[in-house]
C-alpha cells in the first residue's frame, strides 16, 4: 500500500493505493480521508484489483483553496473522471461512503460509460426532487417535526466550520463517537440540533474514540484537519442548493448499472434518510442488494471491515463489468 500524488488535468490528487488489475475507486466522506479505506484497499488488492482511494477535493493531501462554488457535484464527479483517466483507465467500479456515496451515485448517474458498477455505503441514492432546492425543504420538514434544525441546515452558515477548526481533535472525536455503532443510543447524535446548541455541543463532552480507532489512527486525522481545516469539506454541504440548480438535466434519471447499498442498523443517518433508503429499488434498476449490518453505525467500512469486504468482493465479482 502506497501514497502518491497523481497529477490530473485540473489538479493534483493524493491517493492511497495497492494492487494490480481492474480499477476500483473508493471515495471517502465527511470527516474522513483516503485512509478510511485501508482495510478495503488491502482486501481488494489481494483479490486482484487495483484499489485506489483519493483524498477528496478540500481534504488531506488534496487541499484547496477553492471558492465555495468549486465544491459542486460537477466538480467532485469531474475530479473522479480526471483521476480515472490519469490512472490510464477508461472504466472502473466506484464505491463511496457518506458524502462519498453521494459522489459515487452521481458518478454512475452522469458517466455510466466510465463507472460501470456502483456501491454506496451508509448514504442511499437521493434523486433530484422537482419543486425547489433542498435546503429550504429540509428546514420546513425540521420545523414541522419540532426536533430542531437538521445539521445540514446549520452547516450552511458562513462560519459553520469555525467550531471545528477551533479544536480539530475534539471535533473529530465527537463526530466519530456520535455516529458510531458502539455508542449507546441515548448518546448518539440524532442529526437534529435544538435551539442554542450546535453540531458538536449535542455530543457528550466525555465522548471517547470508537473501539475500532487507535490513537495512532486518530492522530492521522487530527494532523490532516489541523493542517488544512474544515472549510473546504463543509463547503460541500454549502453547495447543495447549487447542485440542485446545476442538475436539472438529471431529473427523473435512474441508475442502470449494477448497484449495491450497505448500511449499519444503528447508523443515525437513517433518522433522516429512511425515505430514500426505501425508495432505492425505484431508482436503481439493477440493485443487487441492500445489506443492513446488525448493530453497526455510520463508519461502516471501519467498524465492520470483514463483512463489508466480503460484500464488496462478491458484488464486484458478480457484476461482470471489469
N, C-alpha and C positions, 0 to 999 in steps of 0.2 A: 504494500500500500504506500503510495507516494503522494506528495503535494507538489503541484507545479502551477505556473500561471500560463494560461492559454490566451494568446492574442487573437481576438476575433476582429471582424470588420469594424466594429464600433467601440470596443473597449476590452481591456484585459480582464480575464475571469480566473480567479483562483479555484482549482479543483482538487479534490481528493479522489484517487482512482486506484484501481487494481484490475488485473486480469487481461486476457486477450480473447477476442471473439466478437460476437454481435454486441452492439452497444445497448446498454440500459442506463438511462438518465434518471437520477434521483434528485428531487427538488425539495429543499427544506422549507420550514415555515417560521413563524414568529414565536418566541425569540430564540431562534436556533441558528445552526451553522451546518456546513457540509459534514462536520464530524458527527452529527447526529445519526448518520447513516453508516457508521463504521461496521457494525455487525452485518448489515445487508451487503456492503461492498465486499467483505470477506467471503460471505456465502455465495454471492453471485460470481465472484472471480473463481472460486473453487469449482463452481458448476460449469465454467467455460464461457463466461460472459465478460465483456469489458464494462465494468461498473464505474460510472463517473458521477460524482456529486459536486456541483459548484457551490461556492459561497455566492449567494444571490446578490443582485444589484443592491448596494447600500449596506451589505453585511461583510464583516471579517476581511478577508483578503480581496474582496471586490467592492471597495467602498466608492462612494460618490466623490465629491459632492455633485448631486444632480438637483435641478429645480424640482419642486414638488410634482409638477406635471410629468416629470421624467420617470415616474414610477407607475405609469398607467399599465393596464393589462397588455396593451400593444407593445410597450417597451419590454415587459417581462417575458412575453412569448417570443418577441424578436430576439432577445438575448439567447434563448434556448435554441432557436433556429440557427443563429450565428455560431453557437457552440458546437452543435452537431456538425455543421459544415467545416468548422475549424479543426474538428477531430477527424476529418476526412471521410465522413459517413453521409449517407443520403437518407437514412431512416433509422428508427430505434423504437424501443419500448420506453414509455415515460411513466414515472411513479412519483407522486407528490404527497407530502404530509402537511396538514394545516393549510396555511396560505399557499404552500407549495402544491397542495392538491388542487386549489383553485387555478393555479397556473397550469398544472398538468392537464386538467379538464379542458382548459382553453387552448392548450397546445393541440390536443386532439380535435377540438372543435374547429380551429382555424386552419390547421395544416394536417389533415388526415393522411396526405401522401407521405409525410415525414414521420409523424408519430402514429405508429400503426397499431398500437395497443396501449391502454392506459389503466393505471390503478391509482385510486385515491384513498388515502388513509385519514381518518378522523373527520374530514370535512367533505360532505357529499357534493355532487354536482348541483349547481344552482343556476338555472336558466335565466336569461334576461326576462324581466317581467314588464309587460306593457303597462302604461298608465302613469309613469313617472319614476324619478330616480329613487334609489333605495334608502338613503339616509332619512329623508322626511317620513317615509313609510315605517322605518324602524322606530322613529320617535313616537309616531302615532300609536303603534302597537304597544310599545312600552308604557305609554301613558294610560291606555285602556286597561292594561294588565295591573297597573299600580305597583309594579315591582321596582321602580326606579329606572334609570337610563340603562339601556344596553351599552356595554363598554365601548362598542364600536362608535356609538354616537359621541361619547366622551373623547375619543381619540381624534375627532375632527378639529378640536381646538388647536390653535397655532402653537400653544406651549405645552401640548399634551405630553411631549417627550421629556419635559423638564424634570418631572418626578422620577423618571427612570435614570436620566443622566446624573442626577444628584447623588445617587448611590447605586451603581450598577449591580454590585454584589447582592444587596438586599432586594432590589427589583427582580433580579433573575431567580433568586432563591424563592421569593414569594410566588412568582409565576409558575415555576416548576412544581412547587408544593400545592398551590391552589387548584391545579388541574391534574394532579396525579391520582392514579387509581388506588394507591395505598393510603391516601388521606381520608380520614373519616368524613362521611357525608356532610355533617354539620360544620365542618371546617373547610370544605371545598369552596371554590368560587362558584357562583351561580351564573356569572356573566352579566348580572344586573347590579347597578350601583345606586344605592339610595342617596337622597339629597344630603350634602355635607360630607360625603365620602368620595374616595377615588379608587381607581383600579387596584392600587396597592394597599390602601388602608383597610379594605374589606378582608384582607388575608391576615390571619393572626401573626402577631409580632414574633412569636416563638416558632414560626414555620421552620422546618428542617429540610435538608436535602432529601429527595426521594431515595428509596433503598437501592435503586439501580445506579445512582450517580455518585461516583467517588469524588473526593476533594480535588484530586488531580484533574479529573474530567471537568468539574465545575470551574476550576481555575482557568481553563482554556476559554470558556465562555466569558468569564469576567474580564479576562485580558482583552479579548476582541471587542467587547462592547464598551470597555473603558477607553479604548483607543479611538474608536470610530463613532460611538454614540448611538442613540436610538432614533434620531430624527429621520434618517432615510428609511429604516424599517417601518416606522409609524406613518411615513408619507404614503406607503402602500394603502393604508386604510383611508387616508385623506383623498385618495383618487377614486373611491368607489362610485361617487356620482359622476365623475368624469368618465369612468369606464362605461357606465350606462349610456352616456351620450355618444360614446365612440363606437358602440357595438349594435346599433340598430340593425345592421346588416345580418346579425346573427339571430334576430328574433325568430323564435319557434324552430330553430335548427337543432337537430339531435346528433348525438354521438353514435356513429355506426360501427366503430372499431370494437374489437373485444375489450371488455372493461371489467373491473373488479373494485369492490369497495370493502374496506376493513375498518371497523370502529370498535373502541372499547366500550363495554357495557356501562361503565361508570364515567364516561367522558362527559364533563359538564357542557361541552359544546352541544350535546344532544338536547339540552334545555331549550335551545333556540334554533336548532337545525332539523328537528324531528320531521317537520313537514317535508323538507327537501329529501330527507332520507327515504321517507315513504313513497315519494314520487319518482324515485330514480328509475324504476322499470319503465316509466313513461318516456324518459329522455335518453336512456342508454339502451339502444335497440339490441345490443349483443352483450348484455350484462351476464357475466359468467358466475357471479356470486356476490352476496352481501354477507360478510362474516362479522359476527359480533363476539368479541373475546370476553368471556366472563370475568368480571372483576377488574378489568383493565381500564385505565384512564386515558388521558389525551396523548401522552408521549409514547404512543403505542409501539413504535419500532424499537424504542429503547427499553420500554417496560417489558415487552414480550418478544424479544428478538427471534427466538426459535420458532414460535408459532407464526410470526409474520414472515420470516424467511421461507418456511415451508409453503405457506400460501402463495407467496410471490413466485417461487420457483415452479410450483405446479401450474400457476396461471400462465407464466411466460412460456413454459414448455408446451402447454396445450393450446396456446394461442395460434401457433403456426405462422407467425408473421416475421420472425427473424431467425 
